[in-house]
Every structure is written in C-alpha cells, then in structure tokens.
Amino acid sequence: MKPEIKPGLAVISRMGRDKGRVFVVLCEVDADFVLVADGRGRSVHSPKRKRRKHLMPTSHEFPEITALNEQGRLTDHALRMALNRLQNSLLSDQA
C-alpha cells in the first residue's frame, strides 16, 4: 500500500524539472493531484499542481502549515521557515 500524501506533509519531487526539491502539500485537488509549494520557487499564491505518483512522502508533517492554510493566513515566509527547520533537523541527525 502506498503511503498517504495529505496536506501538511513534506514531500520530495521525483519527476520533472523540480526533481529532488522538497515541498509541502497544501491541499488535495482530486484522487491523482495535489497542490505543493516551497515558499521560494513555488509560492503559496501559485502552487504547483503535481501528480501524487511523482511525489515521495517523508515522515515529516507540519500541522501548523495546514492550520494556517485553512485559515487563509499562510505566507511564503512561514512555509520557508518550516522547511528550514526540517532541513536543520535532517542535518543535525546526520552529524
């Protein structure tokens, strides 16, 4: 069974020009597609529509991002800060 890709989950792109980049799932479009953003190349206001099969889920979730997005208060800065925390925790785990 495939891992569930749901809003607030950090994912890694497996296909396309953004291959290898980390995104956060903002919302589900339908059974095949989700909207993802990273606050840099893909802002909250113009998220990328991506097929679920082209994304690799991680074990990191951001419930605060989901809550802010549902309230309509999510900013690119908040998204970048969450992804920076993830990157810092991954780097500290490797050391």
C-alpha positions in Angstrom: 0.0 0.0 0.0 1.3 3.5 -0.9 1.9 6.0 1.9 -0.8 8.6 2.1 0.0 12.0 0.7 -2.1 14.6 2.6 -2.0 18.3 3.4 0.8 19.4 5.6 3.2 16.6 4.6 6.7 17.3 3.4 7.3 15.6 0.1 10.2 15.3 -2.4 9.6 15.6 -6.1 10.6 12.6 -8.1 9.9 13.8 -11.6 10.1 16.9 -13.6 12.4 19.9 -13.6 11.9 20.2 -9.8 13.2 16.7 -9.2 14.8 16.4 -5.7 13.2 19.5 -4.3 11.3 19.5 -1.0 7.8 20.8 -1.0 4.8 20.9 1.5 1.4 19.6 0.3 -1.1 22.5 0.6 -4.3 20.7 -0.5 -5.7 17.8 -2.4 -7.2 18.6 -5.8 -8.6 15.1 -6.6 -7.5 11.4 -6.3 -4.5 12.0 -8.6 -3.3 15.5 -7.9 -2.2 17.7 -5.0 -1.0 21.3 -4.8 2.5 21.8 -3.4 4.6 24.9 -2.6 8.0 25.7 -1.1 7.8 29.4 -0.5 10.6 30.1 -2.9 10.2 28.9 -6.5 6.6 28.0 -5.9 4.8 30.5 -3.7 1.6 29.9 -1.7 -0.3 32.0 -4.2 0.8 30.0 -7.2 1.3 26.4 -6.0 2.4 23.6 -8.3 -0.2 21.0 -9.3 1.6 17.7 -9.0 0.6 14.0 -9.5 0.8 12.0 -6.3 2.8 9.3 -8.1 5.5 11.9 -8.8 6.0 12.7 -5.1 7.9 10.8 -2.5 6.4 11.3 1.0 8.6 11.9 4.0 7.8 11.2 7.6 7.6 15.0 8.5 4.3 16.7 8.9 3.6 20.4 9.5 0.1 20.7 11.2 0.7 24.4 11.7 1.1 24.9 8.0 -2.2 23.1 7.4 -4.0 25.2 10.1 -2.6 28.5 8.6 -3.6 27.4 5.1 -7.2 26.6 6.2 -7.5 30.0 7.9 -6.1 31.7 4.7 -3.2 33.1 6.7 -0.3 31.0 5.2 2.6 33.1 3.9 5.7 32.1 1.9 7.8 33.1 4.9 6.0 30.7 7.2 6.5 27.9 4.6 10.2 28.7 4.2 10.7 28.7 8.0 9.0 25.3 8.3 11.2 23.8 5.6 14.3 25.3 7.1 13.5 23.7 10.4 13.1 20.4 8.6 16.5 20.8 6.8 18.2 21.8 10.0 16.9 18.7 11.8 18.0 16.5 9.0 21.5 18.0 9.0 21.8 17.6 12.8 20.6 13.9 12.5 23.4 13.2 10.0 26.1 14.8 12.3 
